[in-house]
Amino acid sequence: MKNILVTGVSSGMGKAVAQLLVKEGYFVYGIYNTGKEEAEKLKNKLKNIEMFQCDFSNRKNTEALIQKLGKFRFKGIVNSAGVFIDVDLNNFDMKVWEKTFEINLNAPLLLIEGLKENLEKDASIVNISSTDGMIGSFSGMAYSASKAALINITQSLANILAPKKIRTNAIAPGWIGGGMGAPKELLKEVASLNPLKRVGTYEEIAQVVSFLLSDKSSYINGTTITVDGGDMSTNYILRKEAEM
């Protein structure tokens, strides 16, 4: 059975990814921070999953987790955990900036670096970025900057790890699920402007993750796949939200 490490499994994309991968025959090592009750429910529901709690905003916790995982072999890593905290030039807070980068960028990099010798040949790494990492953000500068950096290190790692037969790719979701806590009215407006007239689902992101982990994507490396329904509205929506 192939082992896959998935972060952020207590909700959203990470949860959908864990559920699909177990269904497809993988054994998932799931990482969560908050949402302990949801994580326990998921563990009771799924047969082939093991859970670990870790607060990625604390570097020592991340390093301790890597030590715990050091005894396992992995066929893949899915870095799905992330945080969005409003921060712009009008309410800039360096502590928010640092926390966001620690969770969204540093933790994925530390996990990959710390577990690179635990990855099997032909392993696959999938980093969950965002379309915000390509176009910026009015209300979430730290989030968009960290996601842009994640796309960049994905490209670097794709080159660095390729000689080990390890592929590294990213996914840039647009508006998905609950929009990371966005108001329902905002999501309705987003959906109305999308060519497909809806926001995406967590399950749709999970399907792309599954593809990138599989041999079906064996010649895809260093790529960021945009999953946004062809959305062209994000900058308009974010500007409107910032002006509210």
N, C-alpha and C positions, 0 to 999 in steps of 0.2 A: 504494500500500500504506500502511495506517495504522500509524504508529509508537506503541508503548506502552512506557512506562518501568515496569519491575517491580523492586522491591527484594527482597532475600532469596531469590534464585533458586537457590541451591546446595542447598536442602533444603526439605522440608515444603511448606507452602502456596505459597510463592513459586515453588518448582519446578513444582508442579502447575499453577499459574496460567500460568507461562511456556509449558509444554507445550501446554496447551489453547489459548492465544491464538495460538501459531504454527500450530497445527492449523486454527484458524478463519480464518487468512489475515492475521493481524497480523505486523508486524515488531517484535520485542521487543528493547529495550535493557535487559539484565539486570544488576543490581548484586548483588554478593556480597562478603562479608568473608572468613570462614573457609570451608573446603570448596573450595579451589581445584581439587582433582582432580575433584570432582563437577561443578563449574562447567564445566571443560574437557570432561568427558564429555557434558554437556548441549549444549554448543556444537557438538561433533562430531556429535551425534545429530540436532539440529535445524538446518534450513537457514537460517531467517530469524531469527537471533539474534546480537547482539553483546554481549560481556561487558566489564564494568568492575569493578575491585576497589575497595572503599572501606570503611574502618572508621568507622562513623558515631559512635562514641564520641569521636572526635577532630574537633572543629569545623573545623579547618583542612582536613582531608581532605574533609569534606563540601563545603566552599566550593570546593575545587579540583575536585571532581567536577562541581559545578554549572557551573563554567567550561568544562569539557570538553564537557558536554552542551548548552552554549549555542548550538551551531551546528545543532542538530537541531530539527525541529518534531514535536510530539506530539499525538496524538488522545486520550491518556489517561495518567494516572499511577496506579500501584497501589503503595501503601506497605504492603508485607508484612513487611519486616524488623523483627525485634523481639528482645528479650532478657528472660528471666525469671531473677531471682536472688533466692533466699530472703533476706528481710529483714523482721523484725518488731521489736516494742519490746524483745524480750529480746536481740537481737543486732544492734541498729540500727547502720548504718554509712552516714554521709552520702555517702561516696564511691560506694557502691553505688547509693544514691538518685539521685545526680547522673548517673552513667553510664546508669542505666535511663532517666531522663528525656531524656537526650541522644539515645539511640538510638530510643526509642519515641515521643517527642513532638517534640523539637526538630528532628531530621533530617527527618521528614515535612514539617513546617512550612517549614523552610528550602528543601527541594526545590520545594515548591509556590510559595513566594514568589519563589524565584530563577528559576523556569522559567515563571512565569505568562504572560509575553509570548511564550513558545514554544509555548503551547497553541493549537490550532486552534479555530475556532468550533465549538460543540457538543461540545467535549471533555468528558471525564468523569474525575473523580478518585475513587478508592476507597481509603479508609483501613481497614486491618485492625485493629480494636480487639479487645475480648474481653468476654464476659459478666462477667468479674471487674471490668470498668470500670463495671458497673451495681450490683454487690452487694458489692464489696470483697473482701478476702482475709485470711485468718489468717496465711499464711506468705509472702505476696508483696505487702506494702503498696506498695512502689515500683511494681511492675508494674501493680497494679490502679489506682493513682492516675494513673499515666501514661496508661493506656488510657481512664480516665474523662475525662481532659483531652483526649485525642484525639477522643472523641465530641463534646466541647464545641466544639473548634475546627472540627470538621467542620461543625457547625451554623452557626458564624460565617462560615466560608469559603463555605458555600452561599449565604448572603445577599450577601457581598461580591463573589463572582465571578459571580453570576447575571446581572448586566447585560452581562457579556462572553459570555453564553450558555455558561458553563461550569458543569456540575453537580458537586456534591461530596457524597458519601455515605460511609457506613461500614458495615462488617460486624462483628458481635459473635459470633464462634464460641464454642461451648461446648467440651466435651471432644472434641478432634479428633485423629485419628491416634495418635501416640505420647504425646500429652498433655504435650509439651515435656519429655520425659524422666521422666515419672511412672512409678513401679514398675508392673509388669504386674499385680500383684495389686490395686493400687488402681484401675487401669483396668477390671479385671473387675468390681469392686464398683460403679464408676460406671456401667458398662453395665447391670448388673442393676437399677439404680434408675431408669434412663432409660425413659420410656414406650415407646420403640422398641427397648429392650433391646440397645443397642449404642452405641459412640461414633461420631462422624462421620468422614468421610474427607477428605483434602486435596482430592480431586477434586470433592467436593460443594461445598466453599468456592469452588473455581475456577469452578464453574458459576454461582454467584451473582455473582462478580466479572465474568464474561463478560456476564451479564444487565445489570449496572449500567453497563458500558461501552457497551452497545448502544443502539440507538434504541428498543428495546422498553421501556426504562425512562426515556423522554424526559421524563416529568412527575414523576419521583422526584428530589427534591433536599433535602438536609439531613436525610436519614433514616438511621437505624441499623437494619439488618436483623439480627435475632437468628437464628442458625443453630445450634440446640442440641438438636434432636429433642424439644422440649418439656420439657427437663430441669428438675427441681425439686430436685435433690439436691446441687447444688454447695456450698451453705453447710454442709450436714451433712458432706459428704466433707472439705471443707477444715478444718472444726473438728476432725474426727477425726484428720486428718493432723497438725495443729498440736499435738495433745495426745500424739502418739506419742513 
